[in-house]
């Protein structure tokens, strides 16, 4: 049933977003480095690789320099127009094509590169491989401002590995174990609210049984129950 809704929603979204996509394609073609789409191998359901589709936001070869596939605050590799696309998350919208193709779902764990996936422990990997990765999801919503949590290159990788990744893994595991149609629609609604009100704490209110963040992430993630 979820696959049915994935096809309907992604198809309608692509049609409705076409007037937005056309000027973005033109801007990307004639600015930056002339590239429009960025394809990167990610790991999907049953650990099968697929190419995720995004609008280009970074310079060519960015994955091979600096912090690799991890983007930090004020990352110099991000193109000027790419900053706007990343801030609004518009760069993610071509993944609607991945959803139509069956690589992804509207809701699910964030699609990761192999190196990022391997930061999770075996138990987490065994859980998230059971379902398709999602355009949105609990982990994606909670860490929608992840780049702002990684301001210093020398500390970012360590902080991501030992603080962010374990908590994100617990969030993704929670969704796999609670992947009901009800939560599917809840997360879609929460995502739409977040687009309009980026600083909203709605996810902590309407999904109040998701794992609580560790102490180092309580304030950065705007967690209300223990906010000082």
C-alpha positions in Angstrom: 0.0 0.0 0.0 2.8 2.4 0.8 4.3 1.8 -2.6 1.0 2.8 -4.2 1.1 6.1 -2.3 4.8 6.6 -3.2 3.9 6.4 -6.9 0.9 8.7 -6.7 2.6 11.3 -4.5 5.9 11.4 -6.4 4.2 11.5 -9.8 1.9 14.4 -8.8 4.8 16.2 -7.1 6.9 16.1 -10.2 4.1 17.5 -12.3 3.4 20.3 -9.8 7.1 21.1 -9.4 7.9 21.3 -13.1 7.5 25.1 -13.2 10.1 25.3 -10.5 12.5 22.8 -12.0 12.7 24.5 -15.4 14.3 27.8 -14.1 16.6 25.8 -11.7 17.8 23.7 -14.6 18.5 26.9 -16.6 20.3 28.6 -13.8 22.5 25.6 -13.1 23.3 25.2 -16.8 24.5 28.7 -17.2 26.1 29.3 -13.8 28.6 27.5 -11.6 30.2 24.7 -13.5 27.4 24.0 -16.0 26.3 20.8 -14.4 22.6 20.2 -13.6 22.2 16.8 -11.9 24.5 15.0 -9.5 24.4 11.2 -9.3 26.0 9.5 -6.4 25.9 5.9 -5.4 23.9 5.2 -2.3 22.9 2.0 -0.5 19.2 1.0 -0.7 16.9 -1.7 0.4 18.7 -5.1 1.0 22.0 -3.2 0.7 21.6 -2.8 -3.1 23.4 0.2 -4.5 21.6 2.8 -6.6 22.3 6.3 -8.0 20.5 9.0 -6.1 19.6 12.0 -8.2 20.1 15.6 -6.9 20.5 19.1 -8.3 24.2 20.0 -8.3 25.2 22.2 -5.3 28.9 21.6 -5.0 32.0 21.8 -7.1 33.2 18.9 -9.2 35.2 16.4 -7.2 34.0 17.7 -3.8 33.6 14.1 -2.5 37.3 13.5 -2.9 38.5 16.6 -0.9 38.0 18.2 2.5 35.5 16.2 4.6 34.4 14.0 1.7 30.7 13.3 1.6 30.2 15.1 4.9 29.2 18.8 4.4 30.0 21.3 7.1 28.8 24.8 7.9 30.0 27.4 5.4 31.6 24.6 3.3 33.8 26.3 0.6 33.0 23.5 -1.8 29.3 24.6 -2.1 28.5 26.7 -5.1 26.7 30.1 -4.5 23.4 29.0 -6.0 23.9 25.6 -4.3 23.6 27.3 -0.9 20.1 28.4 -1.7 19.2 24.9 -3.0 20.6 23.2 0.1 19.0 25.6 2.5 15.6 25.1 1.1 16.2 21.4 0.4 15.2 21.9 -3.2 18.3 20.1 -4.2 16.8 16.9 -2.9 13.6 17.0 -5.0 15.0 15.2 -8.1 14.9 12.1 -5.8 11.2 12.0 -6.6 12.5 10.2 -9.8 14.2 7.7 -7.6 10.9 7.1 -5.9 9.1 6.5 -9.1 11.8 4.0 -10.2 11.4 2.1 -6.9 14.8 2.9 -5.4 13.3 5.0 -2.7 10.1 5.8 -0.8 8.6 9.2 0.2 9.4 8.2 3.8 12.3 6.1 5.1 15.8 6.1 6.4 18.1 8.6 4.7 19.9 7.0 1.7 23.6 6.9 2.6 26.9 6.3 0.9 28.6 3.0 1.8 31.2 4.8 4.0 28.4 6.7 5.9 26.4 3.5 6.3 29.3 1.8 7.8 29.4 4.3 10.7 26.3 2.5 12.0 26.7 -0.7 14.0 25.6 -4.0 12.6 22.3 -4.0 14.4 21.3 -0.7 12.9 22.4 -1.7 9.4 20.4 -5.0 9.6 17.3 -2.9 10.5 17.5 -0.2 7.9 18.3 -2.5 5.0 14.7 -4.0 5.4 13.0 -1.0 3.8 13.6 1.5 1.0 15.4 4.7 2.0 13.3 7.9 2.0 13.2 11.4 0.6 12.1 12.4 4.1 12.2 10.5 7.4 12.7 10.8 11.1 16.4 11.1 10.8 16.2 13.6 8.0 13.8 15.8 9.8 15.6 15.8 13.2 18.9 16.5 11.4 17.6 18.9 8.8 20.2 21.4 9.9 23.0 18.9 10.3 25.6 21.1 8.5 25.2 23.8 11.2 26.1 21.2 13.8 29.5 20.6 12.1 31.1 24.1 12.1 34.8 23.1 12.4 36.4 20.7 9.9 38.9 19.4 12.4 36.2 18.3 14.9 33.3 17.5 12.5 34.2 14.0 11.6 34.8 12.9 15.2 31.6 14.6 16.4 29.6 13.0 13.5 31.0 9.5 14.1 30.6 9.4 17.9 27.6 11.6 18.6 25.4 12.2 15.5 25.7 8.8 13.8 24.7 6.7 16.8 21.7 8.8 17.6 20.7 9.0 13.9 20.9 5.3 13.8 18.5 4.9 16.7 16.0 7.2 15.0 16.2 5.2 11.7 15.8 2.0 13.6 12.8 3.4 15.4 11.1 4.1 12.1 11.8 0.7 10.6 10.2 -0.9 13.7 7.3 1.5 13.5 6.9 1.8 9.7 3.1 1.9 9.7 0.9 3.7 7.2 -0.1 6.0 10.0 3.5 7.1 10.7 4.1 7.4 7.0 1.4 10.0 6.7 2.5 11.6 10.0 6.0 12.1 8.7 4.8 13.6 5.4 2.7 16.1 7.3 5.5 16.9 9.7 7.8 17.4 6.7 5.4 19.9 5.1 5.2 21.8 8.4 8.9 21.9 8.6 9.2 23.3 5.1 7.0 26.3 6.1 8.3 26.6 9.7 11.9 25.3 9.7 12.4 25.9 13.5 9.2 24.1 14.5 9.4 21.4 17.2 6.5 19.5 15.7 8.3 16.2 15.4 8.9 16.0 19.1 5.2 16.6 19.7 3.6 14.3 17.2 6.2 11.5 17.4 6.8 11.8 21.1 8.0 8.2 21.5 11.0 8.5 19.2 14.4 8.2 21.0 15.5 11.3 22.9 18.8 13.0 21.8 22.0 12.7 23.9 22.9 15.6 26.1 25.3 17.1 23.5 22.4 17.4 21.0 19.5 18.5 23.2 19.9 22.3 22.5 21.1 22.1 18.9 18.1 19.9 17.9 15.6 22.1 19.7 14.4 19.3 21.9 11.7 20.9 24.1 11.4 18.5 27.0 14.8 19.2 28.4 15.5 22.5 26.8 17.3 24.9 29.2 
